[in-house]
Amino acid sequence: MWLIRRKENIIDTVEEFNKMRQQGLVEEYLRRFEELRAVIGIAHPGLSEAYFVSSFISGLKDDLRSVVKMLAPTIVKQAAEKARLQKQTWEVVFKKNRSWNHSGAQ
């Protein structure tokens, strides 16, 4: 019985992992990703870092995914850092554009 329940839990975890998408901050997504990755890594120790990097990138928000993929990170931490930096860059650009639009409209 314990083995059946454990197998069901692993299947549920894999399903959640495969459907996982970034909803909030990159840090929140990374935290949950790493929690699920730890469980999956125990059940499937042969999965490569490249698999996890690809999975992480595929779950990023649309506006981050293609840029991070283009930067070709080799580990999940690099992918997360590149996503954070890209988000910060867009925030600065948006802030500058907004202030430029406001000052130019006067």
C-alpha positions as CSV (number, residue, x, y, z in Angstrom):
1,M,0.0,0.0,0.0
2,W,2.8,2.4,0.9
3,L,4.5,1.7,-2.4
4,I,1.4,2.4,-4.4
5,R,0.8,5.7,-2.6
6,R,4.4,6.7,-3.1
7,K,4.1,5.9,-6.8
8,E,1.0,8.0,-7.1
9,N,2.7,10.9,-5.3
10,I,5.6,10.7,-7.7
11,I,3.2,10.7,-10.7
12,D,1.3,13.7,-9.3
13,T,4.6,15.5,-8.7
14,V,5.8,14.8,-12.3
15,E,2.5,16.0,-13.6
16,E,2.7,19.2,-11.6
17,F,6.3,19.7,-12.7
18,N,5.5,19.3,-16.4
19,K,2.6,21.7,-16.2
20,M,4.4,24.3,-14.1
21,R,4.3,27.9,-15.3
22,Q,5.7,31.1,-13.9
23,Q,2.8,33.1,-12.4
24,G,4.6,35.7,-10.2
25,L,8.2,36.5,-9.6
26,V,11.1,34.5,-11.0
27,E,12.2,33.8,-7.5
28,E,8.8,32.2,-6.6
29,Y,8.9,30.1,-9.7
30,L,12.5,29.0,-9.1
31,R,11.6,28.0,-5.5
32,R,8.7,25.8,-6.4
33,F,10.7,24.4,-9.4
34,E,13.6,23.4,-7.2
35,E,11.2,21.7,-4.7
36,L,9.6,19.6,-7.4
37,R,13.0,19.0,-9.0
38,A,14.3,17.5,-5.8
39,V,11.5,14.9,-5.6
40,I,11.7,14.1,-9.3
41,G,15.5,13.8,-9.1
42,I,15.2,11.1,-6.4
43,A,12.6,9.1,-8.5
44,H,14.5,9.7,-11.8
45,P,18.2,10.2,-11.1
46,G,19.2,9.9,-14.7
47,L,17.6,13.2,-15.8
48,S,20.2,15.6,-17.0
49,E,20.8,19.3,-16.1
50,A,19.9,20.1,-19.7
51,Y,16.5,18.6,-19.2
52,F,15.9,20.7,-16.1
53,V,17.2,23.8,-17.8
54,S,14.8,23.2,-20.7
55,S,11.9,22.6,-18.4
56,F,12.6,25.7,-16.4
57,I,12.9,27.9,-19.5
58,S,9.7,26.5,-21.0
59,G,7.8,27.4,-17.9
60,L,8.9,31.1,-17.8
61,K,6.5,33.8,-18.8
62,D,6.3,34.5,-22.5
63,D,8.1,37.8,-22.4
64,L,11.2,36.1,-20.7
65,R,11.2,32.7,-22.3
66,S,12.7,33.5,-25.7
67,V,15.3,35.9,-24.4
68,V,16.6,33.4,-21.7
69,K,16.6,30.6,-24.3
70,M,18.7,32.7,-26.6
71,L,21.2,33.3,-23.9
72,A,21.8,29.5,-23.7
73,P,22.1,28.9,-19.9
74,T,23.7,25.6,-19.0
75,I,22.3,25.3,-15.4
76,V,19.0,26.2,-13.9
77,K,20.6,28.9,-11.6
78,Q,22.0,30.6,-14.7
79,A,18.6,30.5,-16.4
80,A,16.9,32.0,-13.3
81,E,19.5,34.8,-13.0
82,K,19.2,35.6,-16.7
83,A,15.4,35.8,-16.3
84,R,15.8,38.1,-13.3
85,L,18.2,40.4,-15.1
86,Q,16.0,40.5,-18.2
87,K,13.0,41.4,-16.1
88,Q,15.0,44.2,-14.3
89,T,16.2,45.5,-17.7
90,W,12.6,45.7,-19.0
91,E,11.5,47.5,-15.8
92,V,14.2,50.2,-16.3
93,V,13.4,50.6,-20.0
94,F,9.7,50.8,-19.3
95,K,10.3,53.4,-16.5
96,K,12.6,55.5,-18.8
97,N,10.0,55.3,-21.6
98,R,7.2,56.3,-19.3
99,S,9.1,59.3,-17.9
100,W,10.2,60.3,-21.4
101,N,6.6,60.2,-22.6
102,H,5.4,62.2,-19.6
103,S,8.2,64.9,-20.0
104,G,7.7,65.0,-23.8
105,A,4.0,65.5,-23.5
106,Q,4.3,68.7,-21.5
